[in-house]
């Protein structure tokens, strides 16, 4: 039995769509800058002997980079692209809609 989810089979909810629309306006370099700032901040705290604070700030690097990758992915591929692929291939009952439809 095949339990894989196929493109376009399950759509994201409106909360996710709203967050993606809002966050896609942010430049991806913002997240890279935040990650670098976390690294530098962690090094500064470590040099001041604040070891626990340095660990805390240093752990922010990975989430910033992950959110940056997600942001970049949404910008490049959009949200719920499988839904649009079905329309473009004519699987929507004969209607053909484009990703750039107005």
Secondary structure, 3 states (H helix, E strand, C coil): CCCCCCCCCCCCCHHHHHHHHHHCCCCHHHHHHHHHHHHHHHHHHHHCCCHHHHHHHHCHHHHHHHHHHHHHHHHHHCCCHHHHHHHHCCCECCECCCCCCC
